[in-house]
Amino acid sequence: MHQKLLLLACSAIICEHAFCWGFYAHKEINHHAVFLLPPAMMVFYKPHIDFLTEHAVDPDKRRYMVTAEGPRHYIDLNRYGVYPFNALPRAWYSAVEKYGEDTLMAHGIVPWWIHIMLQRLTKAFSEKNYPAILKLSTEIGHYIADAHVPLHAHSNYNGQQTGQQGIHGFWESRIPELLAKNEFDYFIGKAQYLANPQQFMWQRVLESAAAADTVLSAEKKLTQQFSPDLKYAFEERNGMVIRQYASGFTIAYNERLQGMVERRMRQSIFAVASFWYTAWSNAGQPELQPPANIGFSETDKKDFEALDRIWKTAEAMGRTCGN
Ligand SMILES: [Zn+2]
């Protein structure tokens, strides 16, 4: 029995490595974003809400197939001096000129990548390319959500520099999985047009970076108040009993963070809907009359199938959330 539990604990850790914001939160964020849209967009998004939800984790799965994928999910802002990191030019080409592309890729590129995705989504709306609108909306939602996670903006992303390994999944998976359903409020209002989406996203990653110290120090202080057998416990997760941060410790940590996880989830939902709305608006607000069946190409279908198959067996290429 003991061996079986150990095995389960190991596989759970592997699962946690695979998904930033966790499986659960990414899906919730894309799902709830749909309800912030105006009716003219809702006619397209609502019938495809299951796709937007289920495929919200595709970009994390792609980390197991494509080396270039990893840096799109984070930016280690603390590598560029101190807050607000003015040494780092916000414009990509100026940043490349100053630091070189290799350095930028090594420290992560999430805000720039979101901008590329926004341009692609805007183009897809202009062309009324429904499969592309759906895929790009789903995936930009993922990257925007990642940019809201404090430990996606800091090089100590899993507490590996401070003996706090596991904190990444603790913040972004364990807390929402335990508390979101009953305690988080998703009444958020309406999507807004973003006149300057680049500036908006830089603001959000700066907030993430500024919160990273609190995320780490609050866990450290709380650990001093909990004996190890109260900090961790064998509890159920996705139908399996595994060793993980105990409910009591999780609730106490969430209280110490004063609603930070809920706030960042809500801000993610608002940002995702607002980016979708901004892309559609910049494309001239085309009337969306999608066919009942989106009709993905054979290439798309093969890609979905490969994403789903490979991440389960392959090693991640580059950084994942937990290592
Ligand atoms: Zn991610």
py3Dmol code that shows the C-alpha trace and the ligand (Angstrom):
import py3Dmol

protein = """\
ATOM      1  CA  MET A   1       0.000   0.000   0.000  1.00  0.00           C
ATOM      2  CA  HIS A   2       2.756   2.356   0.991  1.00  0.00           C
ATOM      3  CA  GLN A   3       4.523   1.780  -2.308  1.00  0.00           C
ATOM      4  CA  LYS A   4       1.337   2.426  -4.221  1.00  0.00           C
ATOM      5  CA  LEU A   5       0.862   5.739  -2.477  1.00  0.00           C
ATOM      6  CA  LEU A   6       4.415   6.717  -3.288  1.00  0.00           C
ATOM      7  CA  LEU A   7       3.823   5.894  -6.916  1.00  0.00           C
ATOM      8  CA  LEU A   8       0.690   7.983  -6.951  1.00  0.00           C
ATOM      9  CA  ALA A   9       2.537  10.839  -5.304  1.00  0.00           C
ATOM     10  CA  CYS A  10       5.163  10.698  -8.042  1.00  0.00           C
ATOM     11  CA  SER A  11       2.666  10.645 -10.871  1.00  0.00           C
ATOM     12  CA  ALA A  12       0.821  13.542  -9.318  1.00  0.00           C
ATOM     13  CA  ILE A  13       4.027  15.554  -9.271  1.00  0.00           C
ATOM     14  CA  ILE A  14       4.532  14.769 -12.951  1.00  0.00           C
ATOM     15  CA  CYS A  15       0.996  15.990 -13.687  1.00  0.00           C
ATOM     16  CA  GLU A  16       1.639  19.165 -11.827  1.00  0.00           C
ATOM     17  CA  HIS A  17       4.766  19.835 -13.851  1.00  0.00           C
ATOM     18  CA  ALA A  18       2.828  19.697 -17.040  1.00  0.00           C
ATOM     19  CA  PHE A  19       0.359  22.510 -16.683  1.00  0.00           C
ATOM     20  CA  CYS A  20       0.906  26.122 -15.778  1.00  0.00           C
ATOM     21  CA  TRP A  21      -2.038  27.618 -13.868  1.00  0.00           C
ATOM     22  CA  GLY A  22      -2.957  23.940 -13.685  1.00  0.00           C
ATOM     23  CA  PHE A  23      -5.383  22.137 -15.884  1.00  0.00           C
ATOM     24  CA  TYR A  24      -8.274  23.391 -13.838  1.00  0.00           C
ATOM     25  CA  ALA A  25      -7.637  27.148 -13.716  1.00  0.00           C
ATOM     26  CA  HIS A  26      -6.751  27.529 -17.412  1.00  0.00           C
ATOM     27  CA  LYS A  27     -10.019  25.889 -18.369  1.00  0.00           C
ATOM     28  CA  GLU A  28     -11.999  27.995 -15.916  1.00  0.00           C
ATOM     29  CA  ILE A  29     -10.438  31.207 -17.202  1.00  0.00           C
ATOM     30  CA  ASN A  30     -11.235  30.579 -20.873  1.00  0.00           C
ATOM     31  CA  HIS A  31     -14.705  29.318 -19.983  1.00  0.00           C
ATOM     32  CA  HIS A  32     -15.700  32.321 -17.899  1.00  0.00           C
ATOM     33  CA  ALA A  33     -14.208  34.806 -20.355  1.00  0.00           C
ATOM     34  CA  VAL A  34     -16.917  33.884 -22.886  1.00  0.00           C
ATOM     35  CA  PHE A  35     -19.613  35.395 -20.671  1.00  0.00           C
ATOM     36  CA  LEU A  36     -18.001  38.832 -20.741  1.00  0.00           C
ATOM     37  CA  LEU A  37     -18.436  39.187 -24.502  1.00  0.00           C
ATOM     38  CA  PRO A  38     -21.035  41.277 -26.346  1.00  0.00           C
ATOM     39  CA  PRO A  39     -23.897  39.357 -28.033  1.00  0.00           C
ATOM     40  CA  ALA A  40     -22.374  39.831 -31.503  1.00  0.00           C
ATOM     41  CA  MET A  41     -19.363  37.768 -30.391  1.00  0.00           C
ATOM     42  CA  MET A  42     -21.253  35.440 -28.087  1.00  0.00           C
ATOM     43  CA  VAL A  43     -23.026  33.896 -31.120  1.00  0.00           C
ATOM     44  CA  PHE A  44     -19.680  32.433 -32.100  1.00  0.00           C
ATOM     45  CA  TYR A  45     -17.991  31.822 -28.763  1.00  0.00           C
ATOM     46  CA  LYS A  46     -20.853  30.303 -26.797  1.00  0.00           C
ATOM     47  CA  PRO A  47     -21.487  27.334 -29.135  1.00  0.00           C
ATOM     48  CA  HIS A  48     -17.736  26.596 -28.985  1.00  0.00           C
ATOM     49  CA  ILE A  49     -17.252  27.050 -25.277  1.00  0.00           C
ATOM     50  CA  ASP A  50     -16.323  23.386 -24.849  1.00  0.00           C
ATOM     51  CA  PHE A  51     -13.445  23.717 -27.323  1.00  0.00           C
ATOM     52  CA  LEU A  52     -12.252  26.953 -25.699  1.00  0.00           C
ATOM     53  CA  THR A  53     -12.307  25.213 -22.332  1.00  0.00           C
ATOM     54  CA  GLU A  54     -10.838  21.826 -23.231  1.00  0.00           C
ATOM     55  CA  HIS A  55      -8.052  23.182 -25.435  1.00  0.00           C
ATOM     56  CA  ALA A  56      -7.033  25.895 -22.971  1.00  0.00           C
ATOM     57  CA  VAL A  57      -4.050  23.749 -22.016  1.00  0.00           C
ATOM     58  CA  ASP A  58      -2.814  23.006 -25.560  1.00  0.00           C
ATOM     59  CA  PRO A  59       0.094  25.486 -25.336  1.00  0.00           C
ATOM     60  CA  ASP A  60       1.425  23.629 -22.280  1.00  0.00           C
ATOM     61  CA  LYS A  61       1.118  20.345 -24.114  1.00  0.00           C
ATOM     62  CA  ARG A  62       3.108  21.852 -26.978  1.00  0.00           C
ATOM     63  CA  ARG A  63       6.060  22.255 -24.614  1.00  0.00           C
ATOM     64  CA  TYR A  64       6.571  18.549 -25.026  1.00  0.00           C
ATOM     65  CA  MET A  65       6.876  18.823 -28.805  1.00  0.00           C
ATOM     66  CA  VAL A  66       8.472  22.175 -29.602  1.00  0.00           C
ATOM     67  CA  THR A  67      11.579  23.651 -27.975  1.00  0.00           C
ATOM     68  CA  ALA A  68      10.579  27.225 -28.787  1.00  0.00           C
ATOM     69  CA  GLU A  69       7.320  26.871 -26.866  1.00  0.00           C
ATOM     70  CA  GLY A  70       8.638  27.136 -23.295  1.00  0.00           C
ATOM     71  CA  PRO A  71       9.714  30.830 -23.259  1.00  0.00           C
ATOM     72  CA  ARG A  72       6.288  31.934 -24.512  1.00  0.00           C
ATOM     73  CA  HIS A  73       4.783  31.209 -21.080  1.00  0.00           C
ATOM     74  CA  TYR A  74       6.865  33.398 -18.782  1.00  0.00           C
ATOM     75  CA  ILE A  75       9.283  36.294 -18.387  1.00  0.00           C
ATOM     76  CA  ASP A  76      11.855  36.418 -15.588  1.00  0.00           C
ATOM     77  CA  LEU A  77      11.659  40.160 -15.065  1.00  0.00           C
ATOM     78  CA  ASN A  78      14.018  40.120 -12.076  1.00  0.00           C
ATOM     79  CA  ARG A  79      16.826  39.310 -14.530  1.00  0.00           C
ATOM     80  CA  TYR A  80      16.537  42.904 -15.740  1.00  0.00           C
ATOM     81  CA  GLY A  81      17.258  44.797 -12.543  1.00  0.00           C
ATOM     82  CA  VAL A  82      14.663  46.010 -10.075  1.00  0.00           C
ATOM     83  CA  TYR A  83      11.004  46.947 -10.379  1.00  0.00           C
ATOM     84  CA  PRO A  84       9.743  48.443 -12.692  1.00  0.00           C
ATOM     85  CA  PHE A  85      12.624  47.028 -14.764  1.00  0.00           C
ATOM     86  CA  ASN A  86      13.063  50.130 -16.883  1.00  0.00           C
ATOM     87  CA  ALA A  87      16.339  48.771 -18.208  1.00  0.00           C
ATOM     88  CA  LEU A  88      14.286  46.404 -20.361  1.00  0.00           C
ATOM     89  CA  PRO A  89      12.886  48.087 -23.476  1.00  0.00           C
ATOM     90  CA  ARG A  90       9.247  47.107 -23.959  1.00  0.00           C
ATOM     91  CA  ALA A  91       9.567  47.140 -27.753  1.00  0.00           C
ATOM     92  CA  TRP A  92      10.865  43.791 -29.034  1.00  0.00           C
ATOM     93  CA  TYR A  93      13.414  45.107 -31.504  1.00  0.00           C
ATOM     94  CA  SER A  94      14.900  47.548 -29.007  1.00  0.00           C
ATOM     95  CA  ALA A  95      15.099  44.737 -26.445  1.00  0.00           C
ATOM     96  CA  VAL A  96      16.838  42.478 -28.992  1.00  0.00           C
ATOM     97  CA  GLU A  97      19.283  45.243 -29.799  1.00  0.00           C
ATOM     98  CA  LYS A  98      20.155  45.702 -26.151  1.00  0.00           C
ATOM     99  CA  TYR A  99      20.227  42.111 -24.866  1.00  0.00           C
ATOM    100  CA  GLY A 100      20.321  39.856 -27.922  1.00  0.00           C
ATOM    101  CA  GLU A 101      17.643  37.371 -28.833  1.00  0.00           C
ATOM    102  CA  ASP A 102      19.262  34.453 -26.983  1.00  0.00           C
ATOM    103  CA  THR A 103      19.103  36.261 -23.653  1.00  0.00           C
ATOM    104  CA  LEU A 104      15.499  37.313 -24.193  1.00  0.00           C
ATOM    105  CA  MET A 105      14.518  33.768 -25.101  1.00  0.00           C
ATOM    106  CA  ALA A 106      16.340  32.392 -22.069  1.00  0.00           C
ATOM    107  CA  HIS A 107      14.414  34.690 -19.724  1.00  0.00           C
ATOM    108  CA  GLY A 108      11.037  34.289 -21.417  1.00  0.00           C
ATOM    109  CA  ILE A 109       8.988  36.323 -23.855  1.00  0.00           C
ATOM    110  CA  VAL A 110       5.339  36.099 -22.746  1.00  0.00           C
ATOM    111  CA  PRO A 111       4.276  39.765 -23.231  1.00  0.00           C
ATOM    112  CA  TRP A 112       5.729  39.913 -26.741  1.00  0.00           C
ATOM    113  CA  TRP A 113       4.268  36.564 -27.665  1.00  0.00           C
ATOM    114  CA  ILE A 114       0.797  37.691 -26.577  1.00  0.00           C
ATOM    115  CA  HIS A 115       1.145  40.633 -28.937  1.00  0.00           C
ATOM    116  CA  ILE A 116       1.981  38.326 -31.845  1.00  0.00           C
ATOM    117  CA  MET A 117      -1.035  36.178 -30.984  1.00  0.00           C
ATOM    118  CA  LEU A 118      -3.228  39.288 -30.878  1.00  0.00           C
ATOM    119  CA  GLN A 119      -2.104  40.277 -34.370  1.00  0.00           C
ATOM    120  CA  ARG A 120      -2.809  36.773 -35.653  1.00  0.00           C
ATOM    121  CA  LEU A 121      -6.235  36.734 -34.043  1.00  0.00           C
ATOM    122  CA  THR A 122      -7.083  40.140 -35.520  1.00  0.00           C
ATOM    123  CA  LYS A 123      -6.102  38.851 -38.963  1.00  0.00           C
ATOM    124  CA  ALA A 124      -8.216  35.716 -38.484  1.00  0.00           C
ATOM    125  CA  PHE A 125     -11.233  37.929 -37.665  1.00  0.00           C
ATOM    126  CA  SER A 126     -10.590  40.080 -40.765  1.00  0.00           C
ATOM    127  CA  GLU A 127     -10.564  36.965 -42.913  1.00  0.00           C
ATOM    128  CA  LYS A 128     -13.441  35.353 -41.036  1.00  0.00           C
ATOM    129  CA  ASN A 129     -11.269  32.283 -40.742  1.00  0.00           C
ATOM    130  CA  TYR A 130     -13.356  30.490 -38.120  1.00  0.00           C
ATOM    131  CA  PRO A 131     -11.005  27.594 -37.320  1.00  0.00           C
ATOM    132  CA  ALA A 132      -8.176  30.098 -36.812  1.00  0.00           C
ATOM    133  CA  ILE A 133     -10.359  32.408 -34.687  1.00  0.00           C
ATOM    134  CA  LEU A 134     -11.237  29.513 -32.430  1.00  0.00           C
ATOM    135  CA  LYS A 135      -7.720  28.126 -32.099  1.00  0.00           C
ATOM    136  CA  LEU A 136      -6.062  31.508 -31.587  1.00  0.00           C
ATOM    137  CA  SER A 137      -8.699  32.675 -29.098  1.00  0.00           C
ATOM    138  CA  THR A 138      -8.167  29.509 -27.095  1.00  0.00           C
ATOM    139  CA  GLU A 139      -4.391  29.810 -27.105  1.00  0.00           C
ATOM    140  CA  ILE A 140      -4.069  33.537 -26.456  1.00  0.00           C
ATOM    141  CA  GLY A 141      -6.277  32.894 -23.424  1.00  0.00           C
ATOM    142  CA  HIS A 142      -3.646  30.517 -22.116  1.00  0.00           C
ATOM    143  CA  TYR A 143      -0.718  32.917 -22.496  1.00  0.00           C
ATOM    144  CA  ILE A 144      -2.648  35.846 -21.008  1.00  0.00           C
ATOM    145  CA  ALA A 145      -3.541  33.725 -17.995  1.00  0.00           C
ATOM    146  CA  ASP A 146       0.094  32.654 -17.535  1.00  0.00           C
ATOM    147  CA  ALA A 147       1.217  36.291 -17.588  1.00  0.00           C
ATOM    148  CA  HIS A 148      -0.968  36.922 -14.520  1.00  0.00           C
ATOM    149  CA  VAL A 149       0.851  34.349 -12.383  1.00  0.00           C
ATOM    150  CA  PRO A 150       3.517  35.973 -10.169  1.00  0.00           C
ATOM    151  CA  LEU A 151       5.872  33.015 -10.463  1.00  0.00           C
ATOM    152  CA  HIS A 152       5.719  33.325 -14.257  1.00  0.00           C
ATOM    153  CA  ALA A 153       7.497  36.657 -13.891  1.00  0.00           C
ATOM    154  CA  HIS A 154      10.373  35.571 -11.649  1.00  0.00           C
ATOM    155  CA  SER A 155      13.408  33.324 -12.069  1.00  0.00           C
ATOM    156  CA  ASN A 156      12.724  31.596  -8.722  1.00  0.00           C
ATOM    157  CA  TYR A 157       9.632  30.201 -10.380  1.00  0.00           C
ATOM    158  CA  ASN A 158       9.308  27.050  -8.333  1.00  0.00           C
ATOM    159  CA  GLY A 159      11.031  28.201  -5.170  1.00  0.00           C
ATOM    160  CA  GLN A 160      14.059  26.194  -6.315  1.00  0.00           C
ATOM    161  CA  GLN A 161      16.457  28.940  -5.197  1.00  0.00           C
ATOM    162  CA  THR A 162      14.975  29.145  -1.700  1.00  0.00           C
ATOM    163  CA  GLY A 163      14.109  25.561  -0.744  1.00  0.00           C
ATOM    164  CA  GLN A 164      10.426  25.998  -1.556  1.00  0.00           C
ATOM    165  CA  GLN A 165      10.100  23.492  -4.377  1.00  0.00           C
ATOM    166  CA  GLY A 166       6.495  22.879  -5.307  1.00  0.00           C
ATOM    167  CA  ILE A 167       5.267  26.395  -4.613  1.00  0.00           C
ATOM    168  CA  HIS A 168       4.503  26.989  -8.291  1.00  0.00           C
ATOM    169  CA  GLY A 169       1.841  24.309  -8.456  1.00  0.00           C
ATOM    170  CA  PHE A 170       0.735  25.167  -4.932  1.00  0.00           C
ATOM    171  CA  TRP A 171      -0.198  28.727  -5.885  1.00  0.00           C
ATOM    172  CA  GLU A 172      -1.661  28.123  -9.312  1.00  0.00           C
ATOM    173  CA  SER A 173      -3.136  24.621  -9.049  1.00  0.00           C
ATOM    174  CA  ARG A 174      -3.754  23.568  -5.458  1.00  0.00           C
ATOM    175  CA  ILE A 175      -5.431  26.792  -4.322  1.00  0.00           C
ATOM    176  CA  PRO A 176      -7.881  27.141  -7.246  1.00  0.00           C
ATOM    177  CA  GLU A 177      -8.657  23.433  -7.248  1.00  0.00           C
ATOM    178  CA  LEU A 178      -9.496  23.521  -3.562  1.00  0.00           C
ATOM    179  CA  LEU A 179     -11.216  26.902  -3.306  1.00  0.00           C
ATOM    180  CA  ALA A 180     -12.348  28.323  -6.634  1.00  0.00           C
ATOM    181  CA  LYS A 181     -15.545  26.375  -7.038  1.00  0.00           C
ATOM    182  CA  ASN A 182     -17.136  27.420  -3.770  1.00  0.00           C
ATOM    183  CA  GLU A 183     -15.330  30.580  -2.824  1.00  0.00           C
ATOM    184  CA  PHE A 184     -14.227  32.493  -5.901  1.00  0.00           C
ATOM    185  CA  ASP A 185     -16.517  35.063  -7.434  1.00  0.00           C
ATOM    186  CA  TYR A 186     -16.615  35.152 -11.224  1.00  0.00           C
ATOM    187  CA  PHE A 187     -19.013  38.041 -11.636  1.00  0.00           C
ATOM    188  CA  ILE A 188     -16.710  40.346 -13.538  1.00  0.00           C
ATOM    189  CA  GLY A 189     -18.700  42.601 -15.863  1.00  0.00           C
ATOM    190  CA  LYS A 190     -17.962  43.175 -19.515  1.00  0.00           C
ATOM    191  CA  ALA A 191     -14.979  42.932 -21.812  1.00  0.00           C
ATOM    192  CA  GLN A 192     -13.412  46.297 -22.612  1.00  0.00           C
ATOM    193  CA  TYR A 193     -11.712  47.614 -25.695  1.00  0.00           C
ATOM    194  CA  LEU A 194      -7.995  48.016 -25.015  1.00  0.00           C
ATOM    195  CA  ALA A 195      -6.604  51.041 -26.791  1.00  0.00           C
ATOM    196  CA  ASN A 196      -3.073  49.942 -25.957  1.00  0.00           C
ATOM    197  CA  PRO A 197      -3.014  46.172 -25.406  1.00  0.00           C
ATOM    198  CA  GLN A 198       0.787  46.039 -25.245  1.00  0.00           C
ATOM    199  CA  GLN A 199       0.926  48.560 -22.423  1.00  0.00           C
ATOM    200  CA  PHE A 200      -1.936  46.744 -20.697  1.00  0.00           C
ATOM    201  CA  MET A 201      -0.067  43.429 -20.763  1.00  0.00           C
ATOM    202  CA  TRP A 202       3.203  44.972 -19.583  1.00  0.00           C
ATOM    203  CA  GLN A 203       1.302  46.415 -16.654  1.00  0.00           C
ATOM    204  CA  ARG A 204      -0.047  42.953 -15.823  1.00  0.00           C
ATOM    205  CA  VAL A 205       3.368  41.245 -15.940  1.00  0.00           C
ATOM    206  CA  LEU A 206       4.829  44.036 -13.811  1.00  0.00           C
ATOM    207  CA  GLU A 207       2.110  43.367 -11.241  1.00  0.00           C
ATOM    208  CA  SER A 208       2.981  39.673 -11.403  1.00  0.00           C
ATOM    209  CA  ALA A 209       6.661  40.393 -10.818  1.00  0.00           C
ATOM    210  CA  ALA A 210       5.859  42.738  -7.938  1.00  0.00           C
ATOM    211  CA  ALA A 211       3.752  40.027  -6.260  1.00  0.00           C
ATOM    212  CA  ALA A 212       6.332  37.243  -6.601  1.00  0.00           C
ATOM    213  CA  ASP A 213       8.189  38.211  -3.409  1.00  0.00           C
ATOM    214  CA  THR A 214       4.967  38.055  -1.403  1.00  0.00           C
ATOM    215  CA  VAL A 215       4.095  34.659  -2.891  1.00  0.00           C
ATOM    216  CA  LEU A 216       7.462  33.287  -1.756  1.00  0.00           C
ATOM    217  CA  SER A 217       7.844  35.037   1.595  1.00  0.00           C
ATOM    218  CA  ALA A 218       4.282  34.292   2.758  1.00  0.00           C
ATOM    219  CA  GLU A 219       4.846  30.579   2.175  1.00  0.00           C
ATOM    220  CA  LYS A 220       8.147  30.692   4.023  1.00  0.00           C
ATOM    221  CA  LYS A 221       6.630  32.398   7.072  1.00  0.00           C
ATOM    222  CA  LEU A 222       3.647  30.081   7.156  1.00  0.00           C
ATOM    223  CA  THR A 223       5.884  27.014   6.913  1.00  0.00           C
ATOM    224  CA  GLN A 224       7.540  28.095  10.166  1.00  0.00           C
ATOM    225  CA  GLN A 225       4.153  27.841  11.863  1.00  0.00           C
ATOM    226  CA  PHE A 226       3.268  24.394  10.525  1.00  0.00           C
ATOM    227  CA  SER A 227       4.974  21.120  11.350  1.00  0.00           C
ATOM    228  CA  PRO A 228       5.754  19.097   8.198  1.00  0.00           C
ATOM    229  CA  ASP A 229       3.032  16.572   8.963  1.00  0.00           C
ATOM    230  CA  LEU A 230       0.490  19.394   8.965  1.00  0.00           C
ATOM    231  CA  LYS A 231       1.901  21.146   5.931  1.00  0.00           C
ATOM    232  CA  TYR A 232       1.542  18.088   3.707  1.00  0.00           C
ATOM    233  CA  ALA A 233      -1.139  15.414   3.774  1.00  0.00           C
ATOM    234  CA  PHE A 234      -2.477  12.541   1.753  1.00  0.00           C
ATOM    235  CA  GLU A 235      -5.593  14.007   0.224  1.00  0.00           C
ATOM    236  CA  GLU A 236      -7.697  13.417  -2.837  1.00  0.00           C
ATOM    237  CA  ARG A 237      -6.888  15.063  -6.150  1.00  0.00           C
ATOM    238  CA  ASN A 238      -8.672  14.231  -9.405  1.00  0.00           C
ATOM    239  CA  GLY A 239      -9.929  10.991  -7.920  1.00  0.00           C
ATOM    240  CA  MET A 240      -6.540   9.933  -6.518  1.00  0.00           C
ATOM    241  CA  VAL A 241      -5.215  10.129  -3.005  1.00  0.00           C
ATOM    242  CA  ILE A 242      -1.810  11.794  -3.192  1.00  0.00           C
ATOM    243  CA  ARG A 243       0.605  13.551  -0.899  1.00  0.00           C
ATOM    244  CA  GLN A 244       0.186  17.285  -1.403  1.00  0.00           C
ATOM    245  CA  TYR A 245      -0.087  20.584   0.466  1.00  0.00           C
ATOM    246  CA  ALA A 246      -2.701  19.938   3.176  1.00  0.00           C
ATOM    247  CA  SER A 247      -6.068  21.676   2.970  1.00  0.00           C
ATOM    248  CA  GLY A 248      -5.433  23.496   6.257  1.00  0.00           C
ATOM    249  CA  PHE A 249      -2.096  24.822   5.033  1.00  0.00           C
ATOM    250  CA  THR A 250      -3.614  25.785   1.679  1.00  0.00           C
ATOM    251  CA  ILE A 251      -6.459  27.729   3.275  1.00  0.00           C
ATOM    252  CA  ALA A 252      -4.087  29.490   5.677  1.00  0.00           C
ATOM    253  CA  TYR A 253      -1.784  30.446   2.786  1.00  0.00           C
ATOM    254  CA  ASN A 254      -4.662  31.755   0.718  1.00  0.00           C
ATOM    255  CA  GLU A 255      -5.748  33.918   3.652  1.00  0.00           C
ATOM    256  CA  ARG A 256      -2.245  35.243   4.058  1.00  0.00           C
ATOM    257  CA  LEU A 257      -2.249  36.230   0.386  1.00  0.00           C
ATOM    258  CA  GLN A 258      -5.487  38.141   0.949  1.00  0.00           C
ATOM    259  CA  GLY A 259      -7.328  36.852  -2.089  1.00  0.00           C
ATOM    260  CA  MET A 260      -4.418  37.233  -4.513  1.00  0.00           C
ATOM    261  CA  VAL A 261      -5.126  34.008  -6.411  1.00  0.00           C
ATOM    262  CA  GLU A 262      -8.803  34.841  -6.871  1.00  0.00           C
ATOM    263  CA  ARG A 263      -7.917  38.404  -7.900  1.00  0.00           C
ATOM    264  CA  ARG A 264      -5.412  37.223 -10.520  1.00  0.00           C
ATOM    265  CA  MET A 265      -7.892  34.682 -11.854  1.00  0.00           C
ATOM    266  CA  ARG A 266     -10.560  37.362 -12.174  1.00  0.00           C
ATOM    267  CA  GLN A 267      -8.113  39.724 -13.847  1.00  0.00           C
ATOM    268  CA  SER A 268      -7.098  36.927 -16.219  1.00  0.00           C
ATOM    269  CA  ILE A 269     -10.715  36.337 -17.219  1.00  0.00           C
ATOM    270  CA  PHE A 270     -11.261  40.043 -17.830  1.00  0.00           C
ATOM    271  CA  ALA A 271      -8.041  40.332 -19.825  1.00  0.00           C
ATOM    272  CA  VAL A 272      -8.760  37.289 -21.993  1.00  0.00           C
ATOM    273  CA  ALA A 273     -12.243  38.539 -22.917  1.00  0.00           C
ATOM    274  CA  SER A 274     -10.899  42.046 -23.525  1.00  0.00           C
ATOM    275  CA  PHE A 275      -8.156  40.767 -25.848  1.00  0.00           C
ATOM    276  CA  TRP A 276     -10.712  38.775 -27.849  1.00  0.00           C
ATOM    277  CA  TYR A 277     -12.951  41.833 -28.019  1.00  0.00           C
ATOM    278  CA  THR A 278     -10.069  44.116 -29.000  1.00  0.00           C
ATOM    279  CA  ALA A 279      -8.984  41.797 -31.838  1.00  0.00           C
ATOM    280  CA  TRP A 280     -12.541  41.621 -33.162  1.00  0.00           C
ATOM    281  CA  SER A 281     -12.946  45.412 -32.894  1.00  0.00           C
ATOM    282  CA  ASN A 282      -9.639  46.125 -34.640  1.00  0.00           C
ATOM    283  CA  ALA A 283     -10.749  43.825 -37.455  1.00  0.00           C
ATOM    284  CA  GLY A 284     -13.797  46.055 -37.953  1.00  0.00           C
ATOM    285  CA  GLN A 285     -16.237  44.017 -35.842  1.00  0.00           C
ATOM    286  CA  PRO A 286     -17.107  41.536 -38.619  1.00  0.00           C
ATOM    287  CA  GLU A 287     -20.441  39.809 -38.358  1.00  0.00           C
ATOM    288  CA  LEU A 288     -19.814  36.300 -37.097  1.00  0.00           C
ATOM    289  CA  GLN A 289     -21.984  33.664 -38.713  1.00  0.00           C
ATOM    290  CA  PRO A 290     -20.072  30.467 -38.226  1.00  0.00           C
ATOM    291  CA  PRO A 291     -21.148  27.154 -39.638  1.00  0.00           C
ATOM    292  CA  ALA A 292     -22.416  24.714 -37.030  1.00  0.00           C
ATOM    293  CA  ASN A 293     -19.352  22.592 -37.637  1.00  0.00           C
ATOM    294  CA  ILE A 294     -16.107  24.546 -37.659  1.00  0.00           C
ATOM    295  CA  GLY A 295     -14.371  22.050 -39.931  1.00  0.00           C
ATOM    296  CA  PHE A 296     -10.761  21.952 -38.810  1.00  0.00           C
ATOM    297  CA  SER A 297      -8.250  20.990 -41.489  1.00  0.00           C
ATOM    298  CA  GLU A 298      -6.583  17.569 -41.463  1.00  0.00           C
ATOM    299  CA  THR A 299      -3.372  19.277 -40.309  1.00  0.00           C
ATOM    300  CA  ASP A 300      -5.200  20.825 -37.350  1.00  0.00           C
ATOM    301  CA  LYS A 301      -6.746  17.510 -36.412  1.00  0.00           C
ATOM    302  CA  LYS A 302      -3.363  15.764 -36.557  1.00  0.00           C
ATOM    303  CA  ASP A 303      -1.866  18.533 -34.438  1.00  0.00           C
ATOM    304  CA  PHE A 304      -4.572  18.161 -31.761  1.00  0.00           C
ATOM    305  CA  GLU A 305      -4.070  14.419 -31.727  1.00  0.00           C
ATOM    306  CA  ALA A 306      -0.277  14.682 -31.445  1.00  0.00           C
ATOM    307  CA  LEU A 307      -0.485  17.309 -28.678  1.00  0.00           C
ATOM    308  CA  ASP A 308      -2.712  15.049 -26.691  1.00  0.00           C
ATOM    309  CA  ARG A 309      -0.574  11.978 -27.196  1.00  0.00           C
ATOM    310  CA  ILE A 310       2.982  13.268 -26.848  1.00  0.00           C
ATOM    311  CA  TRP A 311       2.801  15.274 -23.630  1.00  0.00           C
ATOM    312  CA  LYS A 312       1.765  12.167 -21.745  1.00  0.00           C
ATOM    313  CA  THR A 313       4.909  10.258 -22.635  1.00  0.00           C
ATOM    314  CA  ALA A 314       7.623  12.698 -23.695  1.00  0.00           C
ATOM    315  CA  GLU A 315      10.003  14.805 -21.665  1.00  0.00           C
ATOM    316  CA  ALA A 316       9.265  18.520 -21.627  1.00  0.00           C
ATOM    317  CA  MET A 317      11.586  20.661 -23.725  1.00  0.00           C
ATOM    318  CA  GLY A 318      12.926  23.431 -21.569  1.00  0.00           C
ATOM    319  CA  ARG A 319      11.281  24.759 -18.454  1.00  0.00           C
ATOM    320  CA  THR A 320       7.909  23.620 -17.216  1.00  0.00           C
ATOM    321  CA  CYS A 321       6.055  24.948 -14.234  1.00  0.00           C
ATOM    322  CA  GLY A 322       7.545  22.558 -11.761  1.00  0.00           C
ATOM    323  CA  ASN A 323      11.192  22.013 -12.541  1.00  0.00           C
TER     324      ASN A 323
END
"""
ligand_1 = """\
1
ZN
Zn 1.578 27.817 -19.747
"""
view = py3Dmol.view(width=600, height=400)
view.addModel(protein, "pdb")
view.setStyle({"model": 0}, {"cartoon": {"style": "trace"}})
view.addModel(ligand_1, "xyz")
view.setStyle({"model": 1}, {"stick": {}})
view.zoomTo()
view.show()
